[in-house]
Amino acid sequence: MKIETQSIHFTADQKLLDFIEKKLNKLDTLNGSVQRAEVILRLENSGQVRDKIAEIKLHIPGASIFSKQTAKTFETAVEKSVSTLRRQILRFKERKGNARRRRSATA
């Protein structure tokens, strides 16, 4: 899987990039057909506290899956996004499997 990371309004350190890669590689083992992941890290200035936003878009044959999460740290936002994406991938695989079973039952 190819991972593209953009950091907006700051420069991401290597430790954060490694963390993101490690988390996304776990998703690739779940499905195996994730072609590309686009990660956008952004700082949101709302009042005195600067929230961190992680947006992750996965490109899978037949679909694109997206998650956007906000937290106090990028690590937490990425973990929330990966958890959401995991559920979406499992749902996508289940629907895809059900469609195959219906087609083979009617044939």
Secondary structure as GFF3:
##gff-version 3
##sequence-region A 1 107
A	DSSP	beta_strand	2	8	.	.	.	ID=ss1
A	DSSP	alpha_helix	14	31	.	.	.	ID=ss2
A	DSSP	beta_strand	36	46	.	.	.	ID=ss3
A	DSSP	beta_strand	49	60	.	.	.	ID=ss4
A	DSSP	beta_strand	63	71	.	.	.	ID=ss5
A	DSSP	alpha_helix	74	106	.	.	.	ID=ss6
###
